[in-house]
Amino acid sequence: MLPTAHVAYTWLALSLAQERRGLFPDADYRLVALAAMGPDLVDKPLAWIYFYRRYRSAVLFAHTLLAFLAVFWLATSRGRSRVYGLAWLGHALLDRLWFFPQTFLWPFRGWHFHRWGKRGSEQERIGLAYWYAFTRRPELWGWELGGFLALAWFVRRHGLYRWRRLWRFLRTGRIPPT
């Protein structure tokens, strides 16, 4: 899943939790966005620097059950940070990591990570690997379209199509009051 979809689904879920349940009223949407992309922000640079040639994967350590439990435990032990742990954990749900047990259950199923299907010239670069996945797995387009719709709904719901409201949202990390 692309970063915008991770952020869009997470922001919409947080917005609904705040409005309907009164949860996480002090959450900073900027930090929530970083947490929602957290595993990719850790693993993609590691893959690019070293691990991609070795494992043929860009979904590594931060996409494991151990990492998700550790981050969630750290976030919940700090009380007000729970929302950021949930955003990080939501990444596993949106990536549907249970379909990749070699990575998700690492190291319990061995020391290797799930390898992306094709090995060849287009797989030598991470960006081309995404192109390969999106051109051969049409269900991924549905997830990305859903992310676009979630973002559009979030923007419309909170009036972020107005420049002042958007600027305030970006500056403070909070939805401006109506």
C-alpha positions, 0 to 999 in steps of 0.5 A: 500500500502506498503512503497516502492510503496508510495516512488516509485510512488512519486519519479517517479512523481517528477522526471518527473515533474522536467525533463518535467516542471522544477518544484521543482528543489531543492527537496530533494528526502529523504524528499520526501520519508518521506513525501510520507510515512508520514501518515503511519509514524504517524498512524502506531506507534499510532495504535501499541501503543494504538489505534489498540485495540480501533479502529481495524485500523492502518489508523487513524488521519493522513489519514483524509481529515483534516490532508491532508489539514492541512499538504498541507496548512502548506507546501504551506504556506512555498513556497519551501516546496510545493513538500513535501505537495504534496508528503504527499497528494499523499499518500491519492491518492495512498491509495485510501482513498475515498473508506474509508469515515469513516476514510477519512471524520473523524470526520464528519461521526462520531468518529470511523475509518474504521475497517479492514474487519476481526476480529480475531487472525490474526488481533491482530497484524498490520503485520498479518493484511497486510498479510490478506489483501494481500492474500485476495485482489489480486488487491493490488498485481497490485498496488505493482507490479506497484510500483516495476516497477516505482522504477525500471524505476526510478533507470534505468532512473537515472543510480542509479544502479551504486554504485557512482551515488546511493551513491551520491543520498543517500548522497545528496537527489538529482539526480546526473547530467549526 
